[in-house]
Amino acid sequence: MMMDFAQTMFMAEAEGFLPTREGKIQGIIKAVKAYPGSTIELHDFFRIVDKWGIDIHSLTQAELARIESAIK
């Protein structure tokens, strides 16, 4: 079964491969999950968010909650 373009783009965004806001959030989640420690230092979290091109202050409470729930 072949995927159509929309499905392909949805999956790429969900994997953090697209430079959309959602793609960047997914990239942050993957990077935090891959963090070598059992907890992440705040400055390391800020560095990850910055690496993905998002201003830490622009993250909404809903986005922060999604990130937190995805990494538990």
C-alpha positions as CSV (number, residue, x, y, z in Angstrom):
1,M,0.0,0.0,0.0
2,M,1.4,3.3,-1.0
3,M,1.1,6.5,1.1
4,D,-0.2,9.6,-0.4
5,F,1.6,12.9,-0.1
6,A,-0.4,14.2,2.9
7,Q,0.3,11.0,4.8
8,T,4.0,11.2,4.0
9,M,4.1,14.9,5.2
10,F,2.2,14.1,8.4
11,M,4.6,11.3,9.2
12,A,7.6,13.4,8.4
13,E,6.3,16.2,10.7
14,A,5.6,13.7,13.5
15,E,9.2,12.4,13.2
16,G,10.6,16.0,13.5
17,F,11.8,16.0,9.9
18,L,10.0,19.2,8.8
19,P,10.8,22.7,9.9
20,T,7.2,23.4,11.0
21,R,6.5,24.3,14.6
22,E,5.0,20.8,15.1
23,G,8.1,19.2,13.5
24,K,10.3,21.2,15.8
25,I,8.3,20.2,18.9
26,Q,8.6,16.6,17.8
27,G,12.4,17.1,17.3
28,I,12.7,18.5,20.8
29,I,10.8,15.5,22.3
30,K,13.1,13.1,20.5
31,A,16.2,14.9,21.6
32,V,15.0,15.1,25.3
33,K,14.1,11.4,25.2
34,A,17.7,10.7,23.9
35,Y,19.3,12.7,26.7
36,P,21.8,10.5,28.4
37,G,20.8,11.2,32.0
38,S,17.6,10.2,33.9
39,T,16.9,13.9,34.4
40,I,17.7,16.9,32.2
41,E,19.3,20.0,33.4
42,L,17.3,23.2,32.6
43,H,20.2,24.7,30.6
44,D,20.5,21.5,28.6
45,F,16.7,21.7,27.8
46,F,17.1,25.3,26.8
47,R,20.0,24.4,24.5
48,I,17.9,21.6,22.8
49,V,15.0,24.0,22.3
50,D,17.3,26.6,20.8
51,K,19.0,24.0,18.6
52,W,15.5,23.3,17.1
53,G,15.1,27.0,16.4
54,I,12.4,27.8,18.9
55,D,12.7,30.7,21.4
56,I,12.2,29.1,24.9
57,H,9.8,32.0,25.8
58,S,7.6,31.3,22.9
59,L,6.7,27.7,24.1
60,T,3.1,27.7,25.3
61,Q,2.0,25.9,28.4
62,A,0.2,23.4,26.2
63,E,3.4,22.7,24.2
64,L,5.4,22.3,27.4
65,A,2.8,19.9,28.8
66,R,3.0,17.9,25.6
67,I,6.7,17.7,25.8
68,E,6.6,16.7,29.4
69,S,3.9,14.0,28.9
70,A,5.8,12.6,25.9
71,I,9.0,12.1,27.7
72,K,7.6,10.4,30.8
